[in-house]
């Protein structure tokens, strides 16, 4: 039986400030740092031993992964970083206060942008402040792969190759896997794992803490799902 532990990054500075974050590379807040530490302590308490860890290329997820491994006494576990596990790209909403966005476009429209499966946000210009097109961490990608805005459907399409090439093979090899990622990249993978409908995923929230655990049979059908406590 294989096991997958999802840890959404701890609260970020922009979560605290109520800003749309997406691919903007912001740090953990003090509370978020403690959440990542507590995640590691919970993992240790439950005796979960990892074979491999995966995270995004954004510091809030990287730090959460590092702290969770440190405080579960597993810093030696190999960590693979991929842009495919990044948060959903919020396009032109990036950096905006969510309350200000509601005043500008209306609460219903903002909620659709945040939770709809296939509605795209306003696209970000290539030369915008938070554009990823000139970010060195994406320099090896074809420019057409770098998004200017994503919905959950596109986020899943972007994350799925990493699942199929890395995470799923590790689980099929009976490995215990840690994924330190983001609310929407985790939601996208949860949709795939549980075969949820497009409407069903709209009601799924992934908290910053505690970690979410899936256990699988030898065909990668989930047999258990629970949060650590």
Phi, psi and omega per residue, in radians:
X1 nan 2.198 3.136
X2 -1.693 2.818 -3.048
X3 -2.411 2.408 3.112
X4 -2.186 2.209 3.093
X5 -1.943 2.051 3.031
X6 -1.660 2.263 2.987
X7 -2.173 1.924 2.979
X8 -1.173 2.478 3.131
X9 -0.940 2.640 3.053
X10 -1.094 2.937 3.140
X11 -0.871 2.286 3.113
X12 -1.678 2.970 3.113
X13 -1.094 -0.572 3.131
X14 -1.426 -0.491 2.962
X15 -1.017 -0.804 -3.125
X16 -1.083 -0.653 -3.116
X17 -1.510 0.013 3.096
X18 1.136 0.681 -3.130
X19 -1.874 2.572 2.974
X20 -1.183 2.234 -3.009
X21 -1.870 -1.078 3.131
X22 1.040 -2.177 -3.088
X23 -1.516 -0.020 3.047
X24 -1.090 2.361 -2.994
X25 -1.658 1.480 -3.088
X26 -1.865 2.772 -3.034
X27 -1.541 2.950 3.015
X28 -1.261 2.566 2.957
X29 -1.351 3.045 3.079
X30 -1.053 -0.741 3.102
X31 -1.115 -0.714 -3.130
X32 -1.118 -0.665 3.076
X33 -1.071 -0.764 3.138
X34 -1.162 -0.647 3.089
X35 -1.072 -0.697 3.130
X36 -1.168 -0.708 3.086
X37 -1.086 -0.794 -3.133
X38 -1.130 -0.580 3.072
X39 -1.076 -0.767 3.106
X40 -1.078 -0.704 3.137
X41 -1.149 -0.675 3.096
X42 -1.146 -0.719 3.110
X43 -1.053 -0.757 3.104
X44 -1.122 -0.753 3.135
X45 -0.994 -0.686 -3.107
X46 -1.521 0.021 3.065
X47 1.164 0.522 -3.138
X48 -1.463 2.178 -3.086
X49 -2.031 2.090 -3.049
X50 -1.567 2.633 3.000
X51 -1.756 -0.514 -3.103
X52 -2.742 2.662 3.102
X53 -2.268 2.535 3.114
X54 -2.229 2.512 3.086
X55 -2.633 3.092 -3.139
X56 -1.503 -2.957 3.073
X57 -1.861 0.388 3.110
X58 -1.884 2.374 -2.916
X59 -1.077 -0.542 -3.116
X60 -1.151 -0.607 3.083
X61 -1.371 -0.674 3.123
X62 -1.082 -0.803 -3.139
X63 -1.145 -0.675 3.101
X64 -1.079 -0.770 3.108
X65 -1.084 -0.826 -3.126
X66 -1.071 -0.760 -3.113
X67 -1.222 -0.683 3.116
X68 -1.103 -0.702 3.104
X69 -1.228 -0.697 3.138
X70 -1.069 -0.823 -3.034
X71 -1.470 -0.014 2.937
X72 -1.862 0.205 3.122
X73 1.014 0.780 -3.133
X74 -2.371 0.663 -3.101
X75 -1.129 -0.328 -3.115
X76 -1.342 -0.275 -3.092
X77 -1.090 2.287 -3.129
X78 -1.099 2.406 -3.132
X79 -2.051 2.174 3.108
X80 -1.923 2.203 -3.116
X81 -1.807 2.434 3.106
X82 -2.559 2.416 3.055
X83 -1.111 -0.364 -3.125
X84 -1.191 -0.280 3.083
X85 -1.704 0.078 3.092
X86 -1.001 2.804 3.010
X87 -1.072 2.782 2.985
X88 -0.976 2.435 3.120
X89 -1.450 2.084 -3.070
X90 -1.517 0.173 3.043
X91 1.007 -2.364 -3.093
X92 -1.217 -0.140 3.071
X93 -1.383 -0.301 -3.064
X94 -0.949 2.227 3.106
X95 1.545 -0.131 3.142
X96 -1.507 2.548 3.026
X97 -1.243 2.331 -3.066
X98 -1.120 -0.623 3.099
X99 -1.178 -0.684 3.096
X100 -1.132 -0.662 3.111
X101 -1.121 -0.674 3.113
X102 -1.133 -0.672 3.111
X103 -1.154 -0.628 -3.084
X104 -1.344 -0.802 -3.017
X105 -1.930 -0.189 -3.086
X106 1.693 2.531 -3.072
X107 -1.090 -0.659 -3.101
X108 -1.137 -0.760 -3.134
X109 -1.132 -0.750 3.137
X110 -1.116 -0.677 3.107
X111 -1.130 -0.670 3.075
X112 -1.086 -0.804 3.118
X113 -1.064 -0.641 -3.084
X114 -1.347 -0.645 -2.940
X115 -2.101 -0.266 3.109
X116 -1.091 2.550 -3.112
X117 -1.290 -0.644 -2.977
X118 -2.266 0.304 3.059
X119 -1.688 2.165 -3.115
X120 -1.426 2.561 3.010
X121 -1.336 3.033 3.004
X122 -0.999 2.383 -3.106
X123 -1.293 2.570 3.096
X124 -1.512 2.430 3.060
X125 -1.227 2.592 -3.100
X126 -1.056 -0.536 -3.100
X127 -1.738 0.261 3.132
X128 -1.185 2.791 -3.071
X129 -0.943 -0.735 -3.047
X130 -1.782 0.268 3.122
X131 -1.094 2.460 3.128
X132 -1.552 -0.078 -3.027
X133 -1.159 -0.462 3.125
X134 -1.930 0.296 -3.140
X135 -1.524 2.189 -3.034
X136 -1.043 -0.479 -3.099
X137 -1.187 -0.293 3.124
X138 -1.905 0.256 -3.033
X139 -1.104 -0.473 -3.112
X140 -1.511 -0.032 3.124
X141 -1.568 2.591 2.954
X142 -1.102 2.415 -3.060
X143 -1.009 -0.537 -3.119
X144 -1.185 -0.329 3.116
X145 -1.439 -0.322 -3.090
X146 -1.434 2.072 -3.029
X147 -1.361 2.748 3.003
X148 -1.980 0.086 3.127
X149 2.841 2.445 -3.085
X150 -2.410 2.638 2.851
X151 -1.817 -3.083 -3.103
X152 -1.189 -0.582 3.119
X153 -1.048 -0.823 3.132
X154 -1.196 -0.627 3.098
X155 -1.063 -0.739 3.104
X156 -1.141 -0.749 3.118
X157 -1.056 -0.608 3.126
X158 -1.305 -0.664 -3.075
X159 -1.436 -0.472 -3.014
X160 -1.035 -0.711 3.099
X161 -1.033 -0.590 3.116
X162 -1.227 -0.676 3.048
X163 -1.023 -0.852 -3.050
X164 -1.235 -0.562 -3.075
X165 -1.569 -0.427 -3.018
X166 -2.214 -1.036 -2.990
X167 -1.206 -0.889 -3.124
X168 -1.046 -0.799 3.099
X169 -1.049 -0.647 3.105
X170 -1.119 -0.748 3.125
X171 -1.160 -0.688 3.109
X172 -1.153 -0.403 3.075
X173 -1.524 0.218 3.080
X174 1.169 0.491 3.105
X175 -1.541 2.718 3.033
X176 -1.730 2.163 -2.910
X177 -2.075 2.394 3.016
X178 -1.892 2.326 3.030
X179 -2.195 1.959 3.066
X180 -1.767 1.865 -3.009
X181 -2.455 -2.440 -2.942
X182 -2.291 2.830 -3.076
X183 -0.890 -0.828 -3.055
X184 -1.481 -0.563 3.072
X185 -1.202 -0.583 3.055
X186 -1.235 -0.754 3.091
X187 -0.985 -0.736 -3.138
X188 -1.068 -0.793 -3.133
X189 -1.223 -0.604 3.075
X190 -1.105 -0.701 3.081
X191 -1.008 -0.763 3.139
X192 -1.178 -0.805 -3.103
X193 -1.058 -0.786 -3.040
X194 -1.614 -0.038 -3.127
X195 0.963 0.808 -3.128
X196 -1.368 2.590 3.054
X197 -1.270 2.875 -3.116
X198 -1.053 -0.640 3.122
X199 -1.304 -0.607 -3.095
X200 -1.117 -0.669 -3.061
X201 -1.206 -0.362 -3.116
X202 -1.067 -0.533 -3.118
X203 -1.585 0.037 -3.091
X204 -1.578 2.157 3.069
X205 -2.010 2.460 3.083
X206 -1.954 1.967 -3.117
X207 -1.295 2.766 3.056
X208 -1.112 -0.424 -3.092
X209 -2.795 2.492 0.051
X210 -1.563 3.109 3.093
X211 -1.144 2.609 3.111
X212 -1.817 2.325 -3.062
X213 -2.065 2.360 2.958
X214 -2.079 2.422 2.962
X215 -2.004 2.519 -3.003
X216 -2.227 2.684 2.966
X217 -1.502 -3.034 -3.037
X218 -1.308 -0.031 3.056
X219 -1.947 0.244 3.139
X220 1.144 0.488 2.950
X221 -1.504 2.257 -3.139
X222 -1.183 2.282 -3.140
X223 -1.864 -0.429 3.097
X224 -2.534 2.588 3.071
X225 -2.498 2.208 -3.111
X226 -2.829 2.761 3.018
X227 -1.695 2.469 3.088
X228 -1.170 2.515 3.083
X229 -2.456 nan nan
